[in-house]
Amino acid sequence: MIKALLTLLFAQCFLSFSQEFESDLYATLKSSTLHIFMKSDKSKMTISTLRNSDKHGIVEETKSTYRKGKINPLKINFNIQYSEFYVVENRKKSLGKYEFNEENKIYRYERSDFDNRNQRIFTFYHYFVFEENIIARENIRTKEYIGQGSVELDTVVYKDSVLYAIKPLQKGLDQENLSDPGVHTEHEIVNGEVVKKTNFFFGFNEVIEYTYDSKGHLVKIENTLTNEEKEPDGSLKSIKTRTELRYSIDGLMTEAIFYDENNIMLERKVFTYK
């Protein structure tokens, strides 16, 4: 029962991130896939997300294209095409953008989703404020398009914000969610880069460990999701997964491979550039 609950929770967490803000970022404190792309001489980055399906084998779930802004060099536009194997939601495509500030931080994210009838269904706006390279505030605005198929299309707008208290720790920083007491993230920082994050939330904690190569590239992310309730035998149930990242000779990311708790490859992202 506990393992099933953990599996479900992890799957929900994983899927919620799979095509959202952090989908292709693989972000650390000071860098991400988009930061590396921004610094390169390439103008276009394409990412094919391949998933291991029990029924169909390896399938291409999505194809994402990122382009540098022609007028604004601090903007990256993207579009995502969803195949028939994308089963999380009824989506045909998404369009959006990331905007960077002068400090090289992503301060704005926008994404519009379209259904299989090519009608816009949602637009998401996220605005970020940073402290010590950690998000200290997030303002969220969601626009829902209703009345699909009617002559007049109406919209409903939802607004929310999340505040965090950033506090020093002996080995890093703590990010406390002021909107949800008890929920916080500890960042362990070595030589200016995060080596471990621990997310604490009700009944569970998630430890994320980061491994870097000699050039400073993030090459492995290991996740351990643990149920804090002890089993009758006194043990704690946990799920361990990992993501391995690979790079070209000039430092551009070429692959991201996700393995489940049984060391089975579930997802592979392939990066190409022009």
Summary of the structure (lengths in Angstrom):
residues: 274
radius of gyration: 19.5
end to end distance: 47.9
largest distance: 62.2
contacts: 755
relative contact order: 0.14
helix: 9%
strand: 57%
